[in-house]
Amino acid sequence: MKIGFTGIELPEGKIKYRDETLIALEMKDNPKKVSPFYTEFIRDEYVHSDVIVIPRSMILDLLILDIEKIEIRLNRLTENADKVVLDKCIKYLEKEIPLCDIELSNEEKKILISAAPCSLKPVVMLKGSEDVNTIISLALEKADQMFFYTSGPTESHAWLAKIGTSIINCAAKIHTDLARGFIKGDVVSYDDYMSCHNFNDCRSKGLVRVTDRDYIVQPCEIVEIRFNV
């Protein structure tokens, strides 16, 4: 995930997220390898960012750019329905409300995307001087992202996924073969996993949920995939 920022003193480049869940899994399983989540901070960059972080006091600087883009788009339009949507968006922007914070239908979003506004991406407005880890947490929350995990003696790994992701798509994030040959998913909550010796111990105590491909993985769940290719 790339975080574009401005008006904040932050290091640029890739930063490791201090993930307390992953740290606890590492202490428990003592794996040979640990794979944490890294994000990339990019100063004064919005176009190639997944999330934008900006001080609340500077939000108008960002929104003025969107107003200008939408006005240019409006001048080229002939469809009245499209103009209604864009005029509506300008009114919100003038009230210092980012486009990510207003309710838009899928059709309205399609119209808006043609103007390429920056604040349609998740925008985090900072009120104080939060540390890097807190900023990453806020960015993940704003972007509706979560972590699920795989863990054991070989590796403990934090996997990023959008909230509401099915286990078949989570399997694909781990490896395409797991999705291609998916049979079942085994899932256990973080708290249950931490109360047991290992994943097999969770199974023996009836704490593992066996799921089909459409199961929606929940934040912090520990996952194993049964597959055959």
Backbone hydrogen bonds, N-H to C=O, Kabsch-Sander energy under -0.5 kcal/mol:
donor,donor_aa,acceptor,acceptor_aa,energy
3,I,40,E,-3.3
4,G,2,K,-0.6
4,G,51,V,-2.7
5,F,42,I,-2.2
6,T,53,V,-1.2
10,L,8,I,-1.2
13,G,41,F,-2.4
15,I,39,T,-3.2
17,Y,37,F,-2.8
19,D,17,Y,-1.2
20,E,18,R,-0.8
23,I,19,D,-2.4
24,A,20,E,-2.0
25,L,21,T,-2.1
26,E,22,L,-2.5
27,M,23,I,-2.1
28,K,24,A,-1.9
29,D,25,L,-3.0
30,N,26,E,-2.1
32,K,153,P,-1.7
33,K,154,T,-1.0
35,S,156,S,-2.9
39,T,15,I,-2.4
40,E,1,M,-2.5
41,F,13,G,-2.6
41,F,39,T,-0.5
42,I,3,I,-2.8
44,D,5,F,-3.8
45,E,42,I,-0.9
49,S,46,Y,-1.2
50,D,2,K,-2.6
51,V,2,K,-1.7
52,I,122,P,-2.7
53,V,4,G,-2.9
54,I,124,V,-2.5
56,R,126,L,-3.0
58,M,55,P,-2.0
59,I,56,R,-1.3
61,D,58,M,-1.1
62,L,58,M,-0.9
63,L,59,I,-2.2
64,I,60,L,-2.5
65,L,61,D,-0.8
66,D,62,L,-1.1
67,I,63,L,-2.4
68,E,64,I,-2.4
69,K,65,L,-1.9
70,I,66,D,-2.7
71,E,67,I,-2.5
72,I,68,E,-2.0
73,R,69,K,-2.0
74,L,70,I,-2.7
75,N,71,E,-1.8
76,R,72,I,-0.6
76,R,73,R,-1.1
77,L,73,R,-0.6
77,L,74,L,-1.0
80,N,78,T,-0.5
83,K,79,E,-1.6
84,V,80,N,-2.1
85,V,81,A,-1.5
86,L,82,D,-2.2
87,D,83,K,-2.7
88,K,84,V,-2.0
89,C,85,V,-1.9
90,I,86,L,-2.1
91,K,87,D,-1.7
92,Y,88,K,-1.4
93,L,89,C,-2.4
94,E,90,I,-2.5
95,K,91,K,-0.8
95,K,92,Y,-0.8
96,E,93,L,-2.0
97,I,92,Y,-1.9
100,C,119,S,-2.0
101,D,98,P,-1.7
102,I,99,L,-1.4
104,L,102,I,-0.5
109,K,105,S,-2.3
110,K,106,N,-1.9
111,I,107,E,-1.7
112,L,108,E,-2.3
113,I,109,K,-2.7
114,S,110,K,-0.8
115,A,112,L,-2.0
116,A,113,I,-1.5
120,L,117,P,-0.7
121,K,118,C,-1.9
124,V,52,I,-3.3
125,M,123,V,-0.6
126,L,54,I,-2.2
126,L,124,V,-0.7
130,E,128,G,-0.8
135,I,131,D,-2.2
136,I,132,V,-2.4
137,S,133,N,-2.3
138,L,134,T,-2.5
139,A,135,I,-2.4
140,L,136,I,-2.6
141,E,137,S,-2.3
142,K,138,L,-2.5
143,A,139,A,-2.0
144,D,141,E,-1.4
145,Q,140,L,-2.9
146,M,161,A,-3.0
148,F,159,W,-2.1
149,Y,221,E,-2.6
150,T,157,H,-1.7
152,G,155,E,-0.6
156,S,33,K,-2.0
157,H,150,T,-3.1
158,A,35,S,-2.3
159,W,148,F,-3.0
159,W,157,H,-0.5
161,A,146,M,-2.4
163,I,144,D,-3.2
164,G,217,V,-0.6
165,T,162,K,-1.4
167,I,215,Y,-2.5
168,I,213,R,-1.6
170,C,166,S,-1.9
171,A,167,I,-2.5
172,A,168,I,-1.4
173,K,169,N,-1.2
174,I,170,C,-1.3
175,H,171,A,-2.4
178,L,175,H,-1.0
179,A,175,H,-1.1
180,R,176,T,-2.6
181,G,177,D,-2.4
182,F,179,A,-1.0
183,I,226,R,-3.1
184,K,226,R,-1.0
185,G,211,T,-2.2
186,D,224,E,-3.4
187,V,185,G,-0.5
187,V,209,R,-2.3
188,V,222,I,-2.2
193,Y,189,S,-2.5
194,M,190,Y,-2.6
195,S,191,D,-0.9
196,C,193,Y,-1.4
202,C,198,N,-1.8
203,R,199,F,-1.9
204,S,200,N,-2.5
205,K,201,D,-1.4
206,G,203,R,-1.8
207,L,202,C,-2.8
208,V,202,C,-0.6
209,R,187,V,-3.4
210,V,208,V,-0.5
211,T,185,G,-3.4
211,T,209,R,-0.6
215,Y,212,D,-1.7
217,V,165,T,-2.0
217,V,215,Y,-0.7
220,C,147,F,-3.5
221,E,218,Q,-1.8
222,I,188,V,-3.0
223,V,149,Y,-3.0
224,E,186,D,-2.6
226,R,184,K,-3.1
227,F,225,I,-0.5
228,N,181,G,-2.0
